[in-house]
């Protein structure tokens, strides 16, 4: 009977650690959002990814505490990772888009409601206002064709001109010239 008490105690400690880690991760993400003046929708993506990673880690620890054999767990995880690996290999851009969304969250200067031009499109110019940044796609509102969605990796691979920032700089220069 004492073994169950130990397992219950270990489970409670694991749950508390999971909740603390999750709360701290959300605080760090929210601080990054406010420090960099990034729209909160970008934070939702990162919060989902961190939540999934922490939840999977939590489930693994709980499984080990309650007696799932490591060999069985390793076999299951290996099978799942093999399946996911084959799926990602078949659609490598999927993994690229997830990675790109994380990079866009932390480092890219384009934010929601910015007007942008994608410069390296050979046959046509892609210009529009960013209306949504998701885990796989960014949605632009264009003047001609309405809404278009682009994979996140395009924002990493192509040169992007942020017209919104350019307009703000021109306004500041004009104001400075009028003041002088």
N, C-alpha and C positions, 0 to 999 in steps of 0.2 A: 504493500500500500504506500510505503514511503517513496517508491520510485515515481509514482504518479504525482506526488506533491513536488518532487524535484522537477519533473517535466512541466508541471503547471507553473512553478516559479520561473523556470527558464523561459517559458513561453511569455509570461507577463513581462519579464525583463526585455525580451526581444521585441514585444509590442511597444513598450515604452521607448526603447532605442529607435525603433522605426518611426514613431511619431515625432520624437525629438529631431531626428535627421531630416524628416520631411518638412517640419516647421522651419528649421534653420535654412534648408535649401530654398524654400519659398521666400524667406526673409532676404537671402542673398540675391535672389532673382529680382525681387521688388526693389531692393536698394540699387541694383544695376540699372533697372528701368528708370528710376527717379534721377540717378546721377547722370545718366546719359540722355535724359529727356526722350526716351523711347516710348512709343505707344504701347499700351498694355496688351494689345492683341499678340504682339511678338512674344511677350512673356508667357502667354498661355501655352504656346507650342513647347517651350523649354520646360515649363512646369509639367506638362503631360509626359514628356520624355523622362524627366527625372523621377516622376511618380511611378512610371512603368518600371524603371530600373530598380528603384527602392522596393517596390512591391514584389518583383521577382526575387530579389535578394531575401526579402522577408519570408516569402513562401519556401525558399530553399532552406533557410535556417529552421523554420517551424517543422518542415518535413524531416530534417535531420534530428531535431529534438525528439520527435514522436516516433522515431525508430525506422524511418525509411532507410534502407541500406544505401550506403554511398555508391556502391556498384550499380544498383538499380537507378538511383538518381542520376549518376553520371551517364548511364546508358540512355535514359530518357532525354537528358539535356543534350547529349551528343546527337541523338536522332533529330531533335527539334532544330539544333544549330545546322545540321546537315541539310535539312529541308529548307530552312531559311536561306542558307548559303546558296543552294541551287536556285531558289527563287530570285535571290539578289543577282546571281550570275546571269540568269536569264533576262533580268531587267536591271542591269547594273545602274541605270540612271535613277532607279528608285533610291538606292543607297546614296547616290550622289546628291539627290534632292534633299534627303533628310540631313545629310552633313551640311549642305549649303544653307538650309534653313537655320541651323545652329550658328554658322558663321555670320549669316545675315543678321541674326539677333544681336550678336555681340559686337560686330565690327563694321557693318555696312552703313554708310551715311544715308541711304534711302529709307524714308519712313512713310507711314501712311499719309495720304493726301498730298504727297510730293508729286510734282509733274516732272516726268523724266523722258529722255530720248535714249533708245538703245542704238549706239553708234555703228556697230559692226554688222548690221544686217545689210547684205549686199544688194538684194533685189528690191528691197523696200525699207522704209523707215518705220520703226515702231515707236510711237509717241503716245503718251497717255498719263493719266493720274493714277497713282497706286491706291486702290480701294480695299485690298485685302492681302495679307501675307499669311499663307497657310503653311502646313508642314511640307507639302509637296509643290504647291503652285503659288504664284503671285498673280493677282487679278488687276488688270489695268482698265480704266475707263478711257476709251479713245473717242476722238471727235467723230471719226468716220464710221467705224464698225461697232460701236457700243462697247461691250465688255469683251476682253480677251484674257485668257489665262496662259501664263508662261511658266515653264518649269523653273524652280528656284536656282538650278545650276546655271541657267543663262545669266543670272545676275552676278555670278562669280566668274564666268568665263568671258563675258562680253564687257565692253566699256560702256558705262552708263553716265549720261550727262544729266545732272539734277538741275532742271530749269528753275525750280522753286528757290533753291539756294542762290542761283545766279541772279534771279530777280530781286531777292533781298539784298544782295551785295550792291547791285545797281542802285537800288533805292537808298542805301546807306551812303554811297558815293555821291549821289545827287544831293542828299540832305547836307552832307559835309561841304559840298561846293556852294550851296545856298547860304550856309552859315558864314563862310569865309567872305 
